[in-house]
Amino acid sequence: MPFVLYVLALAVFAQGTSEFMLSGLVPDLAADLEVSVSAAGLLTSAFAVGMVVGAPLMAVLSRRWDRRRALLGFLCAFLLVHVAGAVTTSFAVLVATRVLGALANAGFLAVALTAAAGMVPPDAKGRATSVLLSGVTLACVAGVPAGALLGQMWGWRSAFWAVALIAAPAVFALVRSLPGADAEPVDAEPLGVRRELRALRGPRLLVTLLLGALVNGATFCTFTYLAPLVTGVAGFGDGWVPGLLALFGLGSFLGVTAAGRIADTRPLRLLAVGGSALLAGWLLFALTAGSPAAAVVLVLLQGTLSFAVGSTLISQALYAATEAPTLAGGFATAALNVGAALGPWAGGVALSAGFGYRAPLWVSALLVALALAAGGTAQAVAVRGAIRRRGTDSAVTAGTTHAIGAPRTRPRRG
């Protein structure tokens, strides 16, 4: 894999840490800025909305830029808004920095996904995607627990400063390692936005994006409410929470790494077997959540399966969108963040309805079940269509053979 992919992964690590770190900073932030905890929680929603809207929008706006300029521009903007967030005393300004940071994050990830796919041979997109997304998984392993620890020691602002400090070396590394505009391949006839948007309406791509949203929704439904689940149901103390979050992140890293090795060669088998195992894991977790030992094992296992299946779906989306090279990454990013917003919302609805802290696990199982049903239905429809086309082609071939090559029957003379 090209070295620049690992530099991109470092930048994605900083961005992933920013996206998820507020889960451990909300109480301190609310007290410091004199707002309610629920109001401070809107910062997470603001980031999610910025990611969903920003991914396709930034991909469209930046399609005429060379990738080097786009990636550096988005990463510098991300760094600066975190500096602004670290020094502001206004909650409104902080909300604005979260939205702007999400837009920059979305633009960077959209361009980076497309760039990563273009840096490797056509049959290695899965491996390239896994390297890039390892930044997100490492953010879950180290970035989020470290952000919570910094918040406890020096206040929530220190976590924002830490994200900016991580992003800074990524900027300098990208300046040195990314090729200039004159080194990038230039298409003789660039695709127009409308043509790319038409390509994005292909059934295979739409189904893949739907599955990605559902699987990611299941992942973040439980991840968001993992702390109350392990303390309120499994019986762990609060001190165990960072370790269990890191264990989930370790599983996500293992899942992305393993998927990167086989997603390019056996994606359908990985999705079918991995998706079924993921559903079984969520159901088993819901049934055994009261056991600390089972919780530890399943946190690691579900993190592994969730990101193995999720990263494979992203690479399959890139394979399905070859006719939309500049917008494919943006729409894949948007789909994942639709899931990241949908899952926690659905889990919160279940909690508010009084179903207890196991409820997010059942919601995660339901979302994966819907993904398996949608994927199975789409596959069945595709197979029936292929059989129908094959039958039609055979009939046409037989008719043509009869008309051209069959011997003519001479009329009998009376």
Secondary structure as GFF3:
##gff-version 3
##sequence-region A 1 414
A	DSSP	alpha_helix	3	20	.	.	.	ID=ss1
A	DSSP	three_ten_helix	21	24	.	.	.	ID=ss2
A	DSSP	alpha_helix	26	33	.	.	.	ID=ss3
A	DSSP	alpha_helix	37	61	.	.	.	ID=ss4
A	DSSP	alpha_helix	67	87	.	.	.	ID=ss5
A	DSSP	alpha_helix	91	118	.	.	.	ID=ss6
A	DSSP	alpha_helix	125	138	.	.	.	ID=ss7
A	DSSP	pi_helix	139	143	.	.	.	ID=ss8
A	DSSP	alpha_helix	144	154	.	.	.	ID=ss9
A	DSSP	alpha_helix	156	177	.	.	.	ID=ss10
A	DSSP	three_ten_helix	181	183	.	.	.	ID=ss11
A	DSSP	alpha_helix	193	199	.	.	.	ID=ss12
A	DSSP	alpha_helix	203	224	.	.	.	ID=ss13
A	DSSP	alpha_helix	226	232	.	.	.	ID=ss14
A	DSSP	three_ten_helix	238	240	.	.	.	ID=ss15
A	DSSP	alpha_helix	241	262	.	.	.	ID=ss16
A	DSSP	alpha_helix	267	288	.	.	.	ID=ss17
A	DSSP	alpha_helix	292	320	.	.	.	ID=ss18
A	DSSP	alpha_helix	328	352	.	.	.	ID=ss19
A	DSSP	alpha_helix	359	405	.	.	.	ID=ss20
###
